[in-house]
Amino acid sequence: MQHDTHSFIVVATGLDWHSGDLESRFYDAGCDDAGVSVVRGEILVDFAREAPSLDEAIESALRDVARAGATVVRIHR
């Protein structure tokens, strides 16, 4: 089955972004296909995820973000 790359941003909170291990925390949780940044106190996890559909890409990303310990606020498609 062919997988397309889907781009979207998950906005999250609930982690101490001053701790210095934010990127590795997301990477270790399975977000190795995303960049992590902080804007106005919100964590932006910018994905380029391969999956059969956008919905499946987002579902798997949400699981990974939760595994990192963050709380999802919204998704930008």
C-alpha positions in Angstrom: 0.0 0.0 0.0 1.3 3.4 -1.0 1.7 6.0 1.8 1.7 9.7 1.0 3.4 12.2 3.2 0.9 14.4 5.1 1.9 17.8 6.7 0.1 19.2 9.7 0.8 20.9 13.0 -0.3 19.6 16.4 -0.4 22.4 19.0 0.1 21.0 22.5 0.6 22.1 26.1 1.3 20.4 29.4 5.1 20.0 29.3 7.8 22.1 30.7 9.3 23.5 27.6 12.2 25.1 29.6 13.5 21.7 30.6 15.8 21.3 27.6 14.7 17.8 26.7 11.5 18.7 24.7 12.7 17.6 21.3 14.1 14.3 22.6 11.0 13.6 24.5 8.9 13.9 21.4 11.5 12.0 19.3 11.5 9.1 21.8 7.7 9.0 21.7 7.7 8.3 18.0 7.6 11.9 16.6 10.8 11.4 14.7 9.1 12.9 11.6 8.3 16.2 13.2 10.0 19.4 14.2 9.3 20.8 17.6 9.1 24.5 18.6 7.5 26.8 21.2 5.5 29.9 20.3 3.9 32.0 22.9 4.0 29.1 25.4 2.4 26.6 23.1 4.3 23.6 21.8 4.1 23.2 18.0 4.8 19.8 16.6 5.2 20.1 12.9 4.7 16.7 11.2 5.5 15.3 7.8 4.0 11.9 8.4 3.7 9.0 6.0 0.3 7.2 6.1 -2.4 6.0 3.7 -4.6 9.0 4.6 -4.4 12.3 6.4 -6.8 11.0 9.1 -4.6 8.0 9.8 -1.5 10.3 9.9 -3.2 12.6 12.4 -4.5 9.7 14.6 -1.0 8.2 14.9 0.5 11.6 15.6 -2.0 12.3 18.4 -1.1 8.9 20.0 2.6 9.8 19.8 2.1 13.3 21.2 0.1 11.9 24.1 2.9 9.3 24.7 5.3 12.2 25.0 3.1 13.5 27.9 1.6 16.5 26.1 -2.0 17.6 25.9 -3.3 18.4 22.4 -4.9 21.8 22.1 -5.7 21.8 18.3 -4.5 20.7 14.9 -3.7 22.8 11.9 -4.1 21.0 8.7 
